Amino acid sequence: MARKFRTYLLIGSCALAVVACTSTNGGSTERMSAEEVAVVSPPPAPPPPPPAPPPQSMIISDVAQAQRMVSVTGMKIGAAPAPGMEPQLDRERYEDVDSNPIKRVSDEPVSTFSVDVDTASYSVVRRYLNDGILPPKDAVRIEEMINYFDYAYPVPESSDPPFSTNVTIVPSPWSEENMLMHVGLQGYEIDADERPPLNLTLLVDVSGSMNSPDKLPLAKKALGMLIEQMTAEDNIAIVVYAGAAGTVLEPTSGDDKAKIMAALERLSAGGSTAGGEGLRRAYALAEQSFDEDAVNRVMLLTDGDFNVGITSDERLEDFVSRKRDSGVYLSVMGFGRGNYNDAMMQKIAQTGNGMAAYVDTLNEARKLLSDDLSGSLFTIAKDVKIQVEFNPEAVTEYRLIGYETRMLEEADFNNDEVDAGEIGAGHRVTAIYEITPIGAKGMLDERRYQQSRTPRTDIIANEFAFLKLRYKLPESETSKLIEVPITHEMKASSLSAAPQSTRLATAVAGFGQLLKGEPYLNSEFDYDDVIEIALNARGEDAFGYRSEFVQLVRSAKTAAAQEALQSSGSNEGVY
């Protein structure tokens, strides 16, 4: 009898284990059918199957319904997921983009691109290095790493033009023959009492894939910092999405912080990811409360795993581009690991006239939504384009470091219908060209039939290049033009004699190229060189970001050595 009891107990335990086990795929949960459970169940009838989920197309408008929908897991808000709930597969997606090639000035003297103030790549790289491993090469976008830092460029005294222009030319530390041309823009800063009202719609991903401490719980803490800075002039609404989309907070005055925080605290994660439907609902709510005197913006917080409704990057881009014309812009904040869709988030943020950021720590959230809030949310110039024409009498070759996803055709520069990047209040933008001056050995072979050039003695010979900037003020659809000759007077005699901002940006650019394995660095340039340049350019470091950068380079050096050792070990015994 005891043996039979133990047998039934064992069978019952197995049945319960089978019922309890679920498989996760992109955060969705698949339950076994009742028929499958019955095969291993003890004599008692199995529990009834869960009710069928609502249709994917359903839109939940009732606040109470939305709140029930985002609590489907039954877990406490902010609680760590149970062991085994998080998928272990790495399904992160980064756009595969080739590095900018070397261009011959005689063939293509003009380089045109859109500005980029995104910083997501730096945080992603930091997350990998803090885990002790090198980041995937596609995750490294050098311009976003460079633009992570404040270079203390001179701040313009007025909003017209809305940014200052700073150019320095220095010898390249990774190529004896070449020089680096730094172009830096510094946005106009607005005082807190001068900023326009904010009409903000928060679109929060509460799907199952967000059920992790570094996702929804971190997102809620980040939003708490943002809400603390809101005033009575601001309005905030909250839309959520999982298997369907719903409104959990109608537009509410920014000084009603208790109500906003209460709505935020009710959020928990579970279900599939109807991100496309969430975007529809958020834009509809933002348009409903549109204020032409305010900044109207949707802020999406997600890991980017859209698996229900509109899921393709192209369709999402098309939808966001149409909504952009209504005056409602889109910013994106990414969270977590495992299924982080960086490629999608970059595209829709660029299309939506907004910034793409990645939050790996609470400190990063503070940087984005507290220290740099004005730059993140308040646009001072839109459709900002940069065009550089190189002087063939002074430069033979060039390559733009980074900005691969922001390249434009030469004709796009004067076309006001072509979308480009935005600059927020107080934002900085830095671009670095590597150039080969006349008389130096180039990166490309000389052409057999090309006429050799010698520098002319007139005024043009004093110019390396000619810089042109186009931008629109936020309320205008007509661009303005800024022109800056880049002359020999802007050249520093050595890297050590260059401004601190130039030296730091050079260190970051070198670091990014090492991580990507760029072929343009000489074999002697390594992580130690980056560390040396960065230490000498650290200067005032109130928030510790520059010191942190040095530590990240050291971590990369260690991770690279370990990777090389493991690779060598895996080849032992192979003949």
N, C-alpha and C positions, 0 to 999 in steps of 0.2 A: 504493500500500500504506500509506504513511504517512497519507494522507488517510483511508483506511478505519479505521486504528488510532485516529486522533483522533476519528472518528465514534463508534466503539464506546466509546472512553473517555468521550466526552461523554454518550452514552446511559447508560452505567453510572453516571456521576456523578449524573445526574438521578435515576436510580432510587434510588441511595443517599440522595439528598436527600429524595425523597418518603417513603422508609421512615423516615428520621430525623425528619421533620416530624411533629409532633403538635399537636392543638388542645386547649387547656385551657378548661374550663368549670367554674367552681367548684372548681378544683384537680384534677378528674378528667382522665385522659388517654385519648383515643380514637386507636387505631392503625388504619392503613389495612389492609383485607383483603388476603390473598395474591393474590386475583384482580385487585384494583386495581393491585397492584405489578407483576404479570406483564405488564401492558399496556406498561409502559415499561422493563422489565428487559432486560439483555443475555441472550444464550443460556443462561448458567448458571441452574439452577433457583433460585427465591427461597427464602430461609430459611423453615423451618416457622413457622407462627403461634404466638404465645405460648400457653401452656396456659390453659384457661378459668378464670376467677376462681371462687373458692368461692361457694356460695350466700350471699346477703345475710343469711340467718337463722342462719348457722353461728356458733357461739360457740366460741372457742378457749380451752381451759382449760390446756393444756400450756404451761409457761413457755417452753420452747425454741421451740415453734411460734409463740408471740406475738412472740418476739424476731426470728424470721425474717420474720414478717408486717410488722413495722414498719420493715424495711430493704429494701423492694421497689425503691426507686429506685437503690440502689447508690451513692448519693452519700455523701461523708463527712459525719459528724455536725457540724452547725453550719456547714457550708460554704454559701457564697452560691449561689443557683440559677444555672444557666447562662443566658446572655442569651436572652431570648425565652420562658422557661418561665413567668414570672409573667403572669397575665392583666392586661391594661391597662384593661379596662372597670371602671368604678366601679359596683359592685352593692351598696354599703353600704345597710343598711336601718335607718331610725329611725322610731319611732312618731310618727305625725302626730296631735298633740294640741293643741286650741285652748287659749289662755291663759285663766286664770280670769277670769270677768267681774266687773264691779262689782256689788255687791249692796246693795240698799236695806235698812237695818236694820229699818225698819217692816215689810218683807215677810219678811225672812229674817234674824233676829237671831243665829242660831247657825251657826257654821262648825265642821266636824268633819273631821279628816284623820288619816292614819297617819304616823308619823315615817318619815324616810328618811335613812339614813346613807351611801348610795351616793355615789361620787365620780367615776364613769366619765366623765360628761359633761365635767368640767373637763379631763381628760387628752385627750379627743377634740378639744375646742376648741383646746387647746395644740398638738396635732399639726397641725391645719389651719393655725393662725396661724404656726407655725414653718416651714410650707411656703409662707408668703406669701399665703395665700388665706383668705377668710372662711369659717367653717364653715356647713353647711346649718342653717337655722333650727330644724329638727326635732331636730338634734343638741344643741341648747342647752337643758339643763334647769337652770333657775336655782337650784333648791334644792341640786342636786349641786355646783354651782360654789360656792355659799355654804358648804356643809358640807365643802369641801375643806380649809378652814383651821382652825387651832387658835386660838380666841379667848381662851384663858386665863381662862375662867369659873372661879369658885371651885369647887374640888373638894370633894365631900361627904366628911365625916369618917368616915362609916360606910356600910355597904351597905344600910341601911334608913332612908329610901328610897335607892335606888341612884343617884339623880342630883339635882343642885341645879337650881333654877329661877331664871332671871335675866330681868327684863323692863325695857326702857327705851323711852321714847317721845321721838322727836325730830322737829323740822321736816323735811319732805321737801325734798331738794335739787333735785328735778325738778318740784315742784308747790308754789307759794307758799301755796295754800290748805290743803294737806293735811299730815298727819303720818305718821310711820312708827312702827309698834309692833313692837319686836324681842322675840321670845321665844326664850331660849336655855336649853338643857338641857346639863348637864355630867355625864357618867357617872363612877361610882366607879372608881378605879384600883386594880388588884390588883398586888401585888409578884410578881416572877418566882418566888419560892419558895412563893407562895401559890396560884399558878394551878393549875387542875385538869389532870390528864393529858390529852393530846391523842390521840385515835384518828382519824387522818387518812387518807383514801383519795384519792390524787391521780388524777384522770381527765384524761389528756393526749391531745389531738387530734393524731394523727400522719398525717392525711390529706394529700393532695397540696397542698391549699390552704395548708397550714402551712409549705410549703417556701420560706421567705423569711427573711432575717436578722432581721426585726422580729417574727417569729412563733415557731416552735419553738426556734431557738437562743436567743432572748431569754427564752422561757419556761423553758428549762433553767437559764439563769443565775439567773433569779428564784428558782426552786425550790432552787438551791444555797444561796442566802441563808437560806431557810426551814430547810433541813435542818441548817445549822450551828447553829441555836438549839434543836434537839431534844435531849431528854434520855432517859435510860434509862426514864423513866416513860411516854414517848410511844411510839406505834406508827404506822408509816407503811406503806402499801401503794400500789402503782402499777398502774393499769389504763390501757390505751391502746386507741384505736379508729381504724380507717381503713375498709377494706372490711368488716371484722369487728372484734370486740372481743376482747381478751385480757389476761390478767394477766401482767405482767412482774416483779412483786415481790409476794410474799405479805406479810401483816403482819409487819413487822420492827421490832425495838427501835430507838428513836431514837438510841441511842448507837452503833449499828453503821453509822456514817456511810460507811465505805468501801464496804460492800455496797449501800447505798442509792444512793450517787453512781455506782457502777459500772452499776447498772440504768438510772439516768437517762441516763448518757452513751451507752448503746447505742441510744437512740431516734433515728430519722430519719423523714422524712416521705415519703409517697407513697400513692396510691390514692384511692378515694371516701370518703365521710364517713358512717359508720354511727353517728352520735352518740347516737341513741336507744338502740341496743344497748349502747353504752358506758355510758350512764347505768344501764341495768339491771344490768350486770355490777358497776359501782362500788358501787351501793346493796346488791347482794347480798353483796359482800365486806365492806362496812361493817357490815351487819347480822350477818354471820357472826362478826365480831370485836367486836360491840357490848359496851361497858362502861358500865354505868349510872352509874359514878362519874367517867367521863371525858367530854370534849367529843367527840361523834361527828359527824364532818363529812366530806362529799365536797367536794373543790375541783376545779372544772372549769376547764381552761385551753384556750381555743379561739378561733378567729375567728368561731365561731357558724354556720359553713356546714354544716348538717346536710342531706344529700341522699340518705341511704339509711335505711330503716327508719322509725321514728317521726320525722316531719319537720315536722308542723304545730305551731305554737305552742300551740294549744289542747290537743292531746293530750299534749304535753310538760308543760304546766302541770298537767293532770289527774294525770299520773303522779307528778310531783314533790310535789303536794299530798298524795297518798296516802302517799308515803314519809315526808313531814314528820311525820306522826302517829306514826311508829315511833321518833322521837327522833333521826333522822339528818338533819342540816341540810345545805343546799347553798349554797356560795359560788361565784361565777363571776369569772374573770379573762379579759378579752378582749385579743386581740393583733392587730396588723397592720392593713392597709388593703386596699381594693379590694372585698372581699366580707364585710366585718365586719357581723355581724347583731346590732346593738345592741338592736333591738326584742325579739328572742327572749330574749337574755341578761338583759335587765331583768326580763322577765316571770317566767322560771323562778327567778331569784334572789329576787325578792320572794315568790314562792310557796314557795320552799324555806327560808324563814327565814334568808336569808343576804345577803351584801353583793355588789353588782356593781361591779367596778372595771375600768379599762382601763389597760393597761401600754404606754406609748409609748416609755419610756426605761428604762435600767437604774436610774437614780435613782428613778423612780417605783416600780419593784419594791422597791427598798430602803425606801422610805417605807411601802409596804403590808406587807411581810413582815419587816421588821426594826424600824423606828421605831414603827410602829403595829400591831405583831403582835397585841397583846392585844385591841385594838379590832376587828381583822379577824376573829378566831377565837373569842374568849371572850365569850359573851353574859352580860350582867348583868341585863337586863330584856327581856321579849318582849311582843308584842302591845301596843306602846305607842301610845296614841291621845291626840290633843290636841283639846280642844273649847273654843271661845271663844264666849261669849255677850256681844254688844255691848249697851251701855246706850243705849237710844234717847233718853235725856235728855242724852247727851253726844256721841254719834256718829250721823251720818245715813247714811253709806255706808262700805263697806270692800271691799277685794279682797285676796286672799291671793296673794302673789308666788311662783309656782312651785307644786310639789306637785300638779300636775294629775292625775298618775296615781295619787295617793294619797288622793284625796278619798273620804269616807265619808258615809253617810246619818246624820242626827242620831240615829236609833234604834240605829245600830251601836255607838255609844259605850258603852252599858251592856250590850251583848250580848257575852258572853265567848266565844261561838262564832265571832265574826267575827275573821278573821286580820288582823294589823297588823304594823308594823315592829319590829325588834329594835335594841337599843342594846348595843354591845360595851363592854368595860372601857376607860375613859378616852375614849370617843367623845363628840363634841359634836353637838348638833342645834340648828339655828337656823332659825326661821321669821319672816318679815317680812310684816306687814299694812300696807297703805296705807289710812289712815282719814281721813274728812272730819269734823271736829268740828262741833258745833252752832254755827250762826252763820256758818260759812264757805260759800262758793259750792261746791256739790257738783259731782261729775262727771256727775250725772244732773239733768235738769230737775225742778223742783218739780212736784208733782201739784196739779191744780186743786182737788180736793176733799179733800185731806189736811189734817188739822188741824195748824196750826203749833205747834211745841213751844218752850217756854222752859225753861231748866234749873230744876230743883227745888232747894230749899235744904236738903233733908235729907241723910242720909249717902250715899244712893245717888248723889246728884249728884256726889260726889267720885270715883266710879268710871267709868273709861272702859269697862271690860269685866270679865268674870269668867272666869278661866282654870281649866279642869279637865283633869287628866291621869289616864289609866288605864294601868296596867301590871300585868304578871304577873312574879313572880320565875321564874327559869329552871325550877325544879322544881315550880311550881304551875300549876294550871289555873283559879285564882280570882283575879280582878283586885283591885288596890288603887286607892284614889282619893286624889289630891292636889288641893286647891283653893287658888287664889291670886287675891285681888282685885287688879285692875290700877288703881291710883289715880293721881291727879294728882301725888302725891309722886314718882312714877317718871318724870316728864317732865323732860327737859333743856331749858334755855332756848334752846339753839342746837345745831347739829350739832357745832360745834367744842368745846362744853362736854360733850358726851356721852362715855361711856367709849370707849377706843380700840377695843375689840371691836365696838361698835356702828358706829363710823365705818368700819372696814374692811369689815364685812358690808354696809353701805350702798353702798360703792364697788363691791363685787362684784355686788350686786343691780342697780345701775345699769348696769354693764358687760353683764351678761347680757341685760337688757332692750334695750340698744342693739343687741346682736348679733341678737336676735330681731325687731327692728323694732317693738317694742311701741308702741301708739298712745297710751299713758298718760303718756309723757314730753313735757314742753314742748319746743318747737323749739330752745330755747337750750341745753338740756342736751346735752353731747357728750362725746367721749372725753377731752378736756382736763379737764373737770370731774371725771371719774372718776380721772384721774391725780393731780389736786390732792388729792382726798379721800384716796386711797390713800397718797400720800407722807406726808401728815400723820398717817396712822394706821399707819405701817409699824412703829414701835417696835422691840422686840427681834425679831431675825429670824435665829435661829441657823442654820437650814437654807436660808435664802435664798428661801423660797417667796413671801414678800410682795414682795421685789424682782423676782422673776421675774414676778409678776402685773403689776407696773407695765410691764415690758417687753412683756408680751403685749398690754396695752392699746395701747401705742405701735405694735405690729405691726398690730393691728386697725385703728388709725387710718390707717396707711399702706395696708393692703389695701383699706379702704373707699374711700380716695381714688383708688387705681388702678382699682378696679372702676367707680367713677363716671366716671373718665376714659375707660375702655374703652367703657362704655355710651354716653357722649357721642360717641366716635369712630365707633361703629357706626351712629349715626344721621346722620352727615354725608352729604350728598348725597341724603337721602331727603326727598321732598316730598309 
